[in-house]
Amino acid sequence: MGMYALGVVVAPVIGPTLGGYLTDQISWRWAFYINIPIGLLAALMQGRFLEDPPFIKKAKPGPLDGTGLAFLALWLGALQVVCDKGQEDDWFGSGLIRWMAVACVLGFIAWIVRERAAKSPLVDLSLFLDRNFGVGCLLVGLFGACIYGVTTILPLFYQTLLGYDATTAGLAVAPRGIGAMFSAVAVGILVSRVDSRKLIALGFVVFGLTSYWTSNMTLQIGPYSLLWPTLISGTALGLIFVPLSGTALGTLPQTKLGSGSALFNLIRNVGGSIGISAVNTISQRRLQEHRGELVRSLGGTSPAVQRYIGSATAIMQRHVGPHLAMQRAYSGLQTILNGQAQLWAYMDDFRYMALLCGGCVLVVWLLKRTKGSAEPAG
């Protein structure tokens, strides 16, 4: 599980770095085109190196539940549209978002009814009756929201407020992958000796503390100012994912591990989509609120404002006339105001994630303790 987790927790960290490089050196479109050769390589490796275990080869699952698959595609697709376009289209102020939300809810209900009624369902929903699996899926969904939320916000902060190019912004968040690589392997060894719930809780505590640490950033930081919180937060990813996967899937019957693993990973990705949408919405809404708060302290009678406008106008007058110089001075003041408001909005995002991690620490203890084993699961 430690080795397997490398791909899960490191890939979202490598993504911004590789995507930033492709964007700067070739075109942003190559961040999508690159999936074609990688997907073909993955398909070839799958056919060459992977094989089904005996209990799957001998299983008789019956015909594919096409109706269930259609309903699954409907509500997941509609949910993705809502998450992706919601903030851009003012959420339920948009007719498209309202219709997509209705399609998502109706598709989800129809999918649940179909899966409960089908003789050979696409997804075995009875898996959620297993306490560890149900709680584990909740935690991995919240975990996905946190990791994808942070991976979204930090590059935006570096590019929009500090002026980094895409490659440099990607490199600035890359240390999280280094921490994740070391912790995933180390936790793979510890999980057979330490109560998994303690490791998961420690992971959420560490991730929450580093999120709060990061929320104290300013516009005067350098590229290495957030090195340590970024690196340490990477170690938290291994602390969470490796033992959580084993605990959530470890109490399922062997014949249901495939279905359980698929659902577990689906919920992690859906949580990531919701997390990205949430942090973007919070940053935009809080930007407006903070801007209004800051404007009230920048009245024309403020000595600080008068000093700034006076000095900036004097500098501008070396190149343009008095009227245009004053316009540029006020434009510069507005840029500072917008930057500070956006910074505060990003700080809010990180603090909300810290609170979310604190809640997850409490949920962890709803898991039943599983016996550690040095041997891999069947």
C-alpha positions in Angstrom: 0.0 0.0 0.0 2.9 2.3 0.7 4.3 1.8 -2.8 0.8 2.0 -4.4 0.2 5.3 -2.5 3.2 6.9 -4.3 1.2 7.1 -7.5 -2.0 8.4 -5.8 -0.4 11.2 -3.6 2.5 12.2 -5.8 0.7 12.4 -9.2 -1.4 15.5 -8.2 1.8 17.2 -7.0 3.8 16.4 -10.2 0.9 17.6 -12.3 1.2 21.3 -11.7 4.9 21.2 -12.3 4.7 19.3 -15.6 1.6 21.2 -16.7 3.4 24.5 -16.0 6.4 23.5 -18.0 4.3 22.4 -21.0 2.3 25.7 -20.8 5.4 27.9 -20.8 7.5 25.9 -23.3 4.8 24.8 -25.8 1.2 25.6 -25.2 -1.4 25.1 -22.5 -3.2 22.6 -24.8 -0.3 20.2 -24.3 -1.4 19.8 -20.6 -4.3 17.9 -22.2 -2.6 16.3 -25.3 0.0 14.7 -23.0 -2.7 12.4 -21.7 -2.9 10.6 -25.1 0.6 9.0 -25.1 0.5 8.5 -21.3 -2.9 6.8 -21.6 -1.7 4.5 -24.4 1.4 3.6 -22.4 -0.7 2.8 -19.4 -3.0 0.6 -21.5 0.0 -1.3 -22.9 1.5 -1.8 -19.4 -1.8 -2.9 -18.0 -2.1 -5.6 -20.7 1.5 -6.6 -20.2 1.9 -6.7 -16.4 -1.5 -6.9 -14.7 -3.7 -10.0 -14.3 -6.8 -10.8 -12.4 -6.5 -12.9 -9.2 -8.1 -16.4 -9.3 -11.2 -15.4 -7.4 -12.0 -12.8 -10.1 -11.2 -15.1 -13.0 -13.6 -17.7 -11.6 -16.3 -15.1 -10.8 -19.5 -15.0 -12.8 -20.6 -11.4 -12.5 -23.4 -11.7 -15.0 -24.2 -9.1 -17.8 -23.1 -5.5 -17.5 -25.6 -3.2 -15.9 -25.9 -0.8 -18.8 -28.8 1.1 -17.2 -26.9 1.6 -14.0 -23.9 2.7 -15.9 -26.0 5.3 -17.8 -27.5 6.7 -14.6 -24.0 6.9 -13.1 -22.6 8.8 -16.1 -25.6 11.1 -15.9 -25.3 12.3 -12.3 -21.5 12.3 -12.3 -21.3 14.3 -15.6 -23.9 16.8 -14.3 -22.1 17.2 -11.0 -18.8 17.9 -12.9 -20.6 20.6 -14.9 -22.0 22.2 -11.8 -18.6 22.1 -10.0 -16.7 23.4 -13.0 -19.1 26.2 -14.2 -20.9 27.1 -11.0 -18.8 30.0 -9.8 -18.2 31.2 -13.4 -22.0 31.3 -14.1 -23.1 32.6 -10.6 -24.3 29.2 -9.5 -28.1 28.9 -9.3 -28.5 32.3 -11.0 -27.7 30.4 -14.2 -30.3 28.3 -16.0 -27.7 25.8 -17.1 -26.5 25.2 -13.5 -30.1 24.8 -12.3 -30.8 22.2 -14.9 -27.6 20.4 -14.3 -28.3 20.3 -10.6 -31.7 18.8 -11.2 -30.2 16.2 -13.6 -27.6 15.4 -11.0 -30.1 14.8 -8.2 -32.6 12.9 -10.4 -29.8 10.8 -11.9 -28.3 10.0 -8.5 -31.7 8.9 -7.2 -32.4 6.8 -10.3 -29.0 5.2 -9.9 -29.6 4.3 -6.3 -32.9 2.8 -7.1 -31.5 0.8 -10.0 -28.5 -0.5 -8.1 -30.8 -1.7 -5.3 -33.2 -3.4 -7.6 -30.7 -5.0 -10.2 -29.8 -8.7 -9.8 -26.2 -7.9 -11.0 -25.7 -4.2 -10.0 -22.9 -2.2 -11.4 -22.0 -1.0 -7.9 -22.7 -3.0 -4.7 -24.1 -0.3 -2.4 -24.3 -2.8 0.5 -20.6 -2.2 0.9 -21.5 1.0 2.7 -23.1 -1.0 5.5 -19.6 -2.0 6.5 -18.7 0.6 9.2 -15.0 1.0 8.3 -15.7 1.3 4.6 -18.5 3.9 5.0 -16.5 6.0 7.4 -13.3 5.5 5.2 -15.2 6.7 2.1 -16.3 9.9 4.0 -12.7 10.6 5.1 -11.2 9.9 1.7 -13.7 12.3 0.1 -12.7 15.0 2.5 -9.0 14.1 2.0 -9.5 14.5 -1.7 -11.1 17.9 -1.2 -8.2 19.1 0.9 -5.3 17.9 -1.3 -6.9 19.1 -4.6 -7.9 22.3 -3.0 -4.4 23.1 -1.8 -3.0 22.0 -5.2 -5.3 24.5 -6.9 -4.9 27.5 -4.6 -1.1 27.6 -4.2 -0.2 27.9 -7.9 -2.9 30.5 -8.4 -1.4 32.5 -5.5 2.1 32.3 -7.0 1.0 33.3 -10.5 -1.8 35.9 -9.9 -0.2 37.7 -6.9 3.5 37.1 -7.0 3.8 37.1 -10.8 5.5 33.7 -11.2 5.3 31.9 -14.6 3.6 28.6 -14.7 6.8 26.5 -14.5 8.1 28.4 -11.5 4.7 28.1 -9.7 4.7 24.4 -10.3 8.3 24.0 -9.0 7.3 26.0 -5.8 4.6 23.4 -4.9 6.7 20.4 -6.0 8.3 19.8 -2.5 5.0 18.3 -1.4 5.7 15.3 -3.6 9.1 14.8 -1.9 7.5 14.6 1.5 4.7 12.3 0.2 7.2 9.9 -1.4 9.2 9.4 1.8 6.2 9.2 4.1 4.2 6.8 1.9 7.1 4.2 2.1 7.7 4.8 5.8 4.0 4.5 6.7 3.8 1.3 4.6 6.1 -0.2 7.2 4.6 1.4 10.3 1.1 0.5 9.5 1.7 -3.1 10.6 3.0 -2.0 14.0 0.9 1.1 14.9 -2.8 1.5 15.2 -3.9 2.9 11.8 -6.3 5.3 13.3 -3.5 7.1 15.1 -1.5 7.5 11.9 -4.6 8.8 10.0 -5.4 11.3 12.9 -1.8 12.4 13.0 -1.9 13.0 9.2 -5.0 15.2 9.4 -3.5 17.1 12.4 -0.3 17.7 10.4 -2.1 18.7 7.3 -4.4 21.1 9.3 -1.4 22.7 11.0 0.5 23.2 7.8 -2.6 24.7 6.2 -2.9 27.2 9.0 0.9 27.8 8.8 0.5 28.6 5.1 -2.4 30.9 5.8 0.0 33.4 7.4 1.7 34.1 4.0 2.2 37.7 2.8 2.8 39.3 -0.6 6.5 39.8 0.4 7.4 36.1 0.6 10.0 34.5 -1.6 9.9 31.2 -3.6 11.3 29.3 -0.6 9.3 30.9 2.2 6.6 28.2 2.1 9.1 25.3 1.5 8.7 23.8 5.0 4.9 23.9 5.2 4.7 22.5 1.7 7.2 19.7 2.4 5.7 18.8 5.7 2.1 18.8 4.3 3.4 16.2 1.8 4.3 13.8 4.6 0.7 14.1 5.9 -0.6 12.8 2.6 1.2 9.4 3.1 0.1 9.4 6.8 -3.5 9.6 5.7 -3.9 7.7 2.5 -1.9 4.5 3.2 -3.5 3.5 6.5 -6.9 4.8 5.5 -6.9 2.6 2.4 -6.0 -0.4 4.4 -8.5 0.3 7.2 -11.4 1.1 4.8 -10.9 -2.0 2.6 -9.4 -4.4 5.2 -12.8 -5.4 6.6 -14.4 -6.2 3.2 -14.7 -9.8 2.0 -12.1 -10.7 -0.6 -14.6 -11.1 -3.4 -15.7 -7.5 -2.8 -12.3 -5.8 -2.7 -12.5 -4.8 -6.4 -15.9 -3.1 -6.0 -14.8 -1.5 -2.8 -11.5 -0.2 -4.2 -13.4 1.3 -7.3 -15.9 3.1 -5.0 -13.2 4.3 -2.7 -11.2 5.9 -5.5 -14.3 7.3 -7.2 -15.3 9.1 -4.0 -11.8 10.5 -3.6 -11.9 12.0 -7.0 -15.5 13.4 -6.6 -14.3 14.9 -3.3 -11.4 16.5 -5.2 -13.8 18.0 -7.7 -16.0 19.5 -5.0 -12.9 20.7 -3.1 -11.6 22.6 -6.2 -15.0 24.2 -6.8 -15.3 25.1 -3.1 -11.9 26.8 -2.8 -12.5 28.8 -6.0 -15.9 29.9 -4.8 -14.7 30.9 -1.4 -11.8 32.8 -2.8 -14.0 34.8 -5.1 -16.8 35.5 -2.6 -14.4 36.4 0.2 -12.4 38.6 -2.3 -15.5 40.8 -2.7 -16.1 41.0 1.1 -12.5 41.8 1.9 -12.3 44.4 -0.8 -15.3 46.1 0.7 -13.7 46.0 4.2 -10.4 47.5 2.9 -12.1 50.2 0.8 -13.7 51.7 4.0 -10.2 52.3 5.4 -9.0 54.1 2.3 -11.1 57.2 2.3 -9.7 60.3 0.6 -9.1 61.9 4.0 -6.8 59.1 5.1 -3.2 60.4 5.7 -1.7 57.2 4.4 -3.8 57.4 1.2 -2.9 61.1 0.7 0.8 60.3 1.2 0.7 57.4 -1.3 -1.2 59.4 -4.0 1.1 62.4 -3.5 4.3 60.4 -3.8 3.1 58.2 -6.7 1.8 61.2 -8.6 5.1 63.0 -8.2 6.9 60.0 -9.6 4.5 59.6 -12.5 4.8 63.3 -13.4 8.3 62.7 -14.6 6.9 60.8 -17.6 3.3 62.1 -18.1 1.1 65.1 -17.3 -0.4 65.9 -13.9 -3.9 64.5 -14.6 -2.7 61.3 -16.2 -0.1 60.9 -13.4 -2.9 61.1 -10.7 -5.0 58.5 -12.6 -2.0 56.1 -12.7 -1.4 56.7 -9.0 -5.0 55.8 -8.2 -4.7 52.8 -10.5 -1.7 51.6 -8.6 -3.6 52.0 -5.3 -6.4 49.9 -6.7 -3.9 47.2 -7.7 -2.6 47.1 -4.2 -6.1 46.9 -2.8 -7.2 44.1 -5.0 -4.0 42.1 -4.3 -4.4 42.4 -0.6 -8.1 41.4 -0.7 -7.2 38.4 -2.9 -4.5 37.4 -0.4 -6.9 37.5 2.5 -9.4 35.4 0.5 -6.7 32.7 -0.1 -5.8 32.9 3.6 -9.5 32.1 4.4 -9.3 29.1 2.1 -6.4 27.6 4.0 -8.0 28.3 7.4 -11.2 26.6 6.3 -9.2 23.6 5.3 -7.4 23.6 8.7 -10.9 23.5 10.3 -12.0 20.7 8.0 -9.0 18.6 9.0 -9.8 19.2 12.6 -13.3 17.8 12.0 -11.7 14.8 10.2 -9.6 14.0 13.3 -12.8 13.4 15.3 -14.4 11.3 12.5 -11.3 9.0 12.4 -12.2 7.5 15.7 -15.5 6.2 14.3 -13.3 3.6 12.5 -13.0 0.2 14.1 -9.4 -0.8 14.9 -8.1 -3.4 12.4 -5.3 -5.8 13.2 -2.0 -4.8 11.5 -0.3 -7.4 9.4 3.1 -7.5 7.6 1.5 -9.6 4.9 -0.4 -7.9 2.0 -4.1 -8.3 1.7 -5.5 -10.9 -0.6 
